[in-house]
């Protein structure tokens, strides 16, 4: 939200407007006089001031001073007689002003940003799209154009629907001074924008063109990008991974739930090897066939321009397509957690995942087998564990108070987990199962055709368990006793 300098010499009106603006999520710098207004050291994005404080000339003098001190600050003047104002401001609102009108103008004007120095810039856009829902065919979302200084730079898919959600994008290198950022799309509500210089680990985040055969189909969209700071042979590496809403090819939906604990597609797409001075030494992408190859494609500044070129979202330096995304990455440390923990920290990813499954008709009734479909994701127990399968594989089993055992792999060896370390899995349970309905959990060693007869699995550490809530978001984590099953 915006930081608002609020100037009003009537104490009651000052307090009332402060409460209204803070209730809307803004940070308010209140001032009863021009002296107090100029004493605030924090620079506001927008100033809202009465014109007579207490005299007309006092208000005009303050406006002139603010324009000199903070040229990027947007100025909203409230006046009972708008013809009194002979100095240019961004908006004049005649009293009495409706709260909704004032809030709309603050949000709109806050989209002007100011860079004190030339820098790589991240913009956090708080937006909503009433009337849209990723779950409903024909109402999935809005695709907005993001303009920087009047030119379309990128697109933004509003996958959160009518929810008020913060979408973070990188704008590239911007020169010092004021810049206009605009969100162009019908039906989008602009709540606020905040900006910050990009952290060093965001400097090589990829531009992602939408996969050609996914455009207009509302599938496999990049919902989140995260970056890990790694080291290899004393060389620093920034590894960028994308969480896509779905996977149209590759692992089946049923196997994704058993072996990965989700149906999103999580793919590392770009690895930047850095020189000691922080510049790029070499770059690797994950392309067709899950092969690592050197990236020799185009860049947007320091950002590689990539496009998924397979139905399981492997990338190449090909394109462009009609839709260009520039998601700002979040920093992740996965040394003691699974990749799916990034989804937990950004729960909207679970909502988008589940909604897309509903819309694509990939859900079946509980207890019914139908190809590779799964039941409602809210029927599953989600498991985060650290495993050591050795030369075999690992599955999980839970004992229900109804006396039945339920298995993550349902007896299919191919749906057990072979990789070591922190993993995710799920177990399908009867609808409306709760923690209190479960007695214990354990890990199973699943022997594969290639497993020696004397193979045994290493220890399993259960880190956390949870269910999705009715709102399709991760619920409270919990533990269960380790059983003898």
Secondary structure by P-SEA (a helix, b strand, c coil): ccccccccccaaaaaaaaaaaaaacccccccccaaaaaaccccccbbbbbcccccaaaaaaaaaaaaaacccbbbbbbccccccccccccccccccccaaaaaaaaaaaacbbbbccccbbbbbbbbbbcccccccccccbbbbbbbccccccccccccccccbbbbbbbcccccccbbbbbbbcccccccccccccccccccccccccccccccccccccccbbbbbbcccccbbbbbbbbbcccccccccaaaaaacccccbbbbbcbbbbbccccccccccccccccbbbbbcccccccbbbbbbcccccccccccccccccbbbbbbbbccccccaaaaaacaaaaaaaaaaaaaacccccccccccccccccccbbbbbbbbbccccccbbbbbccccbbbbcccccccccccccccccbbbbccccccccccccccccccccccccccccccccccccccccccccccccccccccccc
